[in-house]
Amino acid sequence: MGLAKIKKGDKVIVLTGRDKGKHGEVIEVRPKEDRALVRGVNMVRRHQRQTANDEGGIISKEAPIHVSNLGIEDPRDGKPSRVGIKILEDGTKVRIAKRSGEVIAEKK
């Protein structure tokens, strides 16, 4: 199994677009589309029909954003970084921030 560059729970920064510079946490990753949902980023307003358990009206929710427009937050200084993969002595693969060489902590 390959190691994904961006995973659910990662802290990311938007690099381009109308939300450039915003920070957020990845809620969901859609690998087939190369897109991710980021909390509080790329908000869109949608009309929603009223149902038995949901209120109708106009709601705001996150729209998927392409992963090429996201940069992972460097654990050392919080700036956007690219992701590299390193194999440790014990044979396990870890993701590292190319900017500082720090290991990106995995969310469990």
Salt bridges, closest charged atoms under 4 A:
ASP10 OD2 - ARG95 NH1 2.81
ASP19 OD1 - LYS22 NZ 3.26
GLU25 OE1 - LYS11 NZ 3.38
GLU25 OE1 - ARG39 NH1 3.53
GLU28 OE2 - ARG30 NE 2.99
GLU73 OE1 - HIS23 ND1 2.86
ASP77 OD2 - ARG99 NE 2.90
GLU102 OE2 - ARG76 NH2 2.63
GLU106 OE1 - LYS7 NZ 3.26
GLU106 OE2 - ARG95 NE 3.22
